[in-house]
Amino acid sequence: MRLSHVVLFAALLLAGCGRDPQPAPKQSTPAAPPEQVDTRQVIVAFGDSLTAGYGVDAGHSYPDYLQAELDRRGYPYRVVNAGISGDTTTGGLVRLSQVLDLRPEIVILALGANDGLRGIPVSSSQANLDQIIVALRKAGAEVVLAGMTLPPNYGPQYIRSFERMFTTLAAKYKLPSIPFLLAGVAGTAEYMQSDGLHPNAEGCRLVAQNVFKTLEQLLVKR
């Protein structure tokens, strides 16, 4: 090798050593895994404080216990709690579109108790429930109607008329029905809160069993 070439090579080598090292290429951040979509069919529990779980800790409403029972038995449904404390059949009509937006397969309709406690004419409550049932069925949902009763101080005539409202609607539309949502719970201090109107956590678990007895008939058919 000629001397001039050696000198040139050495100069290039020294020049290269004096340069700042090139930064290492940045590693790309791994993409976040795609969010899993719950594809289970929807069951909406549509009601008032008895559905919402008034007075019990989160996770102890009857829809929560119903979800646990469905999971335990391997039924692929997702229960959505659409209960609002104090709601009436009129309030249910107002927010009916929100329930329809969930595209429910089944709706457990448990409204009317607050109508009765407020002494609202049964004919008005029945007309509201009728409209709700028609709209839900038109949207393709199966409706399970939950019956209720009232404390004895409301008088036998009004109570009979109130109870008959649920049986009349169930017969008119051939609906699967729960004769009394709080059967085996109401009137038993062990299962009720101090107000005597709302079930405690254990009471909610029993209410879920009442609901499941009727609901399972639909699930097996489907």
C-alpha positions as CSV (number, residue, x, y, z in Angstrom):
1,M,0.0,0.0,0.0
2,R,1.3,3.4,-0.9
3,L,2.2,5.7,1.9
4,S,-0.3,8.3,0.7
5,H,-3.1,5.7,0.9
6,V,-2.0,4.7,4.4
7,V,-2.1,8.4,5.6
8,L,-5.5,8.9,4.0
9,F,-6.9,5.8,5.6
10,A,-5.6,6.8,9.0
11,A,-7.1,10.3,8.7
12,L,-10.5,8.9,7.8
13,L,-10.3,6.4,10.7
14,L,-9.4,9.2,13.2
15,A,-12.2,11.4,11.8
16,G,-14.7,8.6,12.3
17,C,-13.7,8.0,15.8
18,G,-14.2,11.6,16.7
19,R,-17.9,11.6,15.6
20,D,-20.7,11.4,18.0
21,P,-22.2,7.9,18.1
22,Q,-25.5,7.6,16.2
23,P,-28.5,7.2,18.5
24,A,-30.0,3.7,18.6
25,P,-33.2,3.4,16.7
26,K,-36.2,3.9,18.9
27,Q,-38.2,0.7,19.7
28,S,-41.8,1.0,18.8
29,T,-44.2,0.7,21.7
30,P,-46.2,-2.5,21.5
31,A,-49.8,-1.9,20.5
32,A,-52.3,-2.2,23.2
33,P,-54.4,-5.3,22.9
34,P,-57.8,-4.6,21.4
35,E,-60.6,-4.0,23.9
36,Q,-62.8,-7.1,24.2
37,V,-66.4,-6.6,23.2
38,D,-69.0,-8.3,25.3
39,T,-71.1,-10.2,22.7
40,R,-73.5,-11.8,25.2
41,Q,-77.2,-11.1,24.6
42,V,-78.7,-8.5,27.0
43,I,-81.2,-8.9,29.7
44,V,-82.5,-5.6,31.1
45,A,-83.8,-5.4,34.6
46,F,-86.2,-2.4,34.1
47,G,-87.6,-1.1,37.4
48,D,-87.5,1.1,40.4
49,S,-85.6,1.0,43.8
50,L,-86.4,-2.7,44.2
51,T,-84.3,-3.2,41.0
52,A,-81.7,-0.5,41.6
53,G,-80.7,-2.0,44.9
54,Y,-81.7,0.8,47.2
55,G,-80.0,0.6,50.6
56,V,-77.6,-2.3,49.8
57,D,-74.0,-2.2,48.9
58,A,-72.9,-2.1,45.3
59,G,-72.9,-5.6,43.8
60,H,-75.8,-6.8,46.0
61,S,-78.9,-5.8,44.0
62,Y,-81.1,-8.5,42.7
63,P,-79.8,-8.0,39.1
64,D,-76.2,-8.6,40.5
65,Y,-77.3,-11.9,42.1
66,L,-79.2,-12.8,38.9
67,Q,-76.0,-12.3,36.8
68,A,-74.1,-14.5,39.2
69,E,-76.7,-17.3,38.9
70,L,-76.7,-17.0,35.1
71,D,-72.9,-17.3,35.0
72,R,-73.0,-20.2,37.4
73,R,-75.3,-22.1,35.2
74,G,-73.5,-21.2,32.0
75,Y,-76.2,-19.0,30.4
76,P,-74.4,-16.5,28.1
77,Y,-76.4,-13.3,29.0
78,R,-75.4,-9.9,30.4
79,V,-77.7,-8.4,32.9
80,V,-78.0,-4.6,32.7
81,N,-79.5,-2.9,35.8
82,A,-81.9,-0.2,34.6
83,G,-83.5,0.4,38.0
84,I,-84.0,4.0,39.3
85,S,-85.2,4.6,42.8
86,G,-88.5,6.3,43.0
87,D,-89.4,5.6,39.4
88,T,-93.0,5.3,38.3
89,T,-94.6,3.8,35.2
90,T,-94.7,7.4,33.8
91,G,-90.9,7.7,34.4
92,G,-90.5,4.3,32.7
93,L,-92.2,5.6,29.6
94,V,-89.9,8.7,29.6
95,R,-86.7,6.6,29.6
96,L,-88.0,3.7,27.5
97,S,-85.8,4.7,24.6
98,Q,-82.7,4.2,26.7
99,V,-83.7,0.7,27.4
100,L,-84.5,0.1,23.7
101,D,-81.0,1.4,22.8
102,L,-79.5,-1.6,24.7
103,R,-81.3,-3.9,22.2
104,P,-82.3,-6.3,24.9
105,E,-83.2,-9.9,24.2
106,I,-85.3,-10.0,27.4
107,V,-86.7,-7.3,29.7
108,I,-87.7,-7.9,33.3
109,L,-90.4,-5.2,33.8
110,A,-90.8,-4.4,37.4
111,L,-92.5,-1.0,37.5
112,G,-95.7,0.2,39.3
113,A,-94.9,-0.1,43.0
114,N,-94.4,3.6,43.4
115,D,-97.6,4.3,41.4
116,G,-99.4,2.3,44.0
117,L,-97.7,3.9,47.0
118,R,-98.7,7.3,45.6
119,G,-102.3,6.2,45.1
120,I,-102.1,6.9,41.3
121,P,-105.2,5.6,39.5
122,V,-104.7,2.1,38.4
123,S,-106.1,2.8,35.0
124,S,-103.3,5.3,34.4
125,S,-100.5,3.0,35.6
126,Q,-102.0,0.1,33.5
127,A,-102.1,2.3,30.3
128,N,-98.4,3.2,30.9
129,L,-97.3,-0.4,31.3
130,D,-99.3,-1.4,28.3
131,Q,-97.4,1.1,26.2
132,I,-94.1,0.0,27.5
133,I,-94.9,-3.7,26.8
134,V,-96.0,-2.9,23.3
135,A,-92.9,-0.9,22.5
136,L,-90.6,-3.6,23.9
137,R,-92.3,-6.4,22.0
138,K,-92.3,-4.4,18.8
139,A,-88.5,-4.0,19.2
140,G,-88.2,-7.8,19.5
141,A,-87.7,-8.1,23.3
142,E,-89.3,-10.8,25.4
143,V,-91.0,-9.2,28.4
144,V,-91.2,-10.8,31.8
145,L,-93.7,-8.9,33.9
146,A,-93.1,-8.7,37.7
147,G,-96.2,-8.4,39.8
148,M,-96.5,-6.4,43.0
149,T,-98.9,-5.7,45.9
150,L,-99.3,-2.9,48.5
151,P,-99.4,-2.6,52.3
152,P,-102.9,-3.3,53.7
153,N,-103.5,0.3,54.7
154,Y,-104.2,1.1,51.1
155,G,-107.6,-0.7,51.3
156,P,-108.7,-4.0,49.8
157,Q,-110.5,-2.5,46.8
158,Y,-107.5,-0.5,45.6
159,I,-105.1,-3.3,46.4
160,R,-107.2,-5.9,44.4
161,S,-107.4,-3.5,41.5
162,F,-103.6,-2.9,41.6
163,E,-102.8,-6.6,41.7
164,R,-105.2,-7.3,38.9
165,M,-103.4,-4.8,36.7
166,F,-100.4,-7.2,36.4
167,T,-102.4,-10.4,35.8
168,T,-104.6,-8.6,33.2
169,L,-101.5,-7.4,31.3
170,A,-99.8,-10.8,31.5
171,A,-102.9,-12.5,30.2
172,K,-103.5,-9.9,27.4
173,Y,-100.0,-10.3,26.0
174,K,-99.4,-13.9,27.1
175,L,-96.3,-12.8,29.1
176,P,-94.3,-15.0,31.4
177,S,-94.8,-13.4,34.8
178,I,-93.5,-13.3,38.3
179,P,-96.7,-13.3,40.5
180,F,-95.0,-11.3,43.3
181,L,-91.5,-10.0,43.0
182,L,-90.9,-10.0,46.8
183,A,-92.5,-13.4,47.4
184,G,-90.9,-15.0,50.5
185,V,-89.1,-11.7,51.3
186,A,-91.7,-9.0,52.1
187,G,-92.9,-9.1,55.7
188,T,-89.9,-11.1,56.9
189,A,-87.7,-8.9,59.0
190,E,-84.7,-11.1,58.4
191,Y,-84.8,-10.2,54.7
192,M,-86.0,-6.6,54.8
193,Q,-84.4,-3.3,55.6
194,S,-85.7,-1.3,58.5
195,D,-88.1,0.7,56.3
196,G,-90.1,-2.5,55.7
197,L,-90.2,-1.7,52.0
198,H,-86.9,-2.7,50.5
199,P,-85.0,-6.0,50.8
200,N,-81.6,-6.2,52.3
201,A,-78.7,-8.0,50.5
202,E,-80.0,-11.5,51.5
203,G,-83.5,-10.4,50.5
204,C,-82.2,-9.3,47.1
205,R,-80.6,-12.7,46.6
206,L,-84.0,-14.3,47.2
207,V,-85.6,-11.9,44.8
208,A,-83.1,-13.0,42.2
209,Q,-84.2,-16.6,42.8
210,N,-87.8,-15.6,42.3
211,V,-86.9,-13.9,39.0
212,F,-84.7,-16.8,37.8
213,K,-87.5,-19.4,38.3
214,T,-89.6,-17.6,35.6
215,L,-86.6,-16.4,33.5
216,E,-85.1,-19.9,33.1
217,Q,-88.1,-21.1,31.2
218,L,-87.3,-18.6,28.5
219,L,-83.6,-19.3,28.5
220,V,-84.1,-23.0,28.0
221,K,-86.4,-22.4,25.1
222,R,-83.9,-20.1,23.5
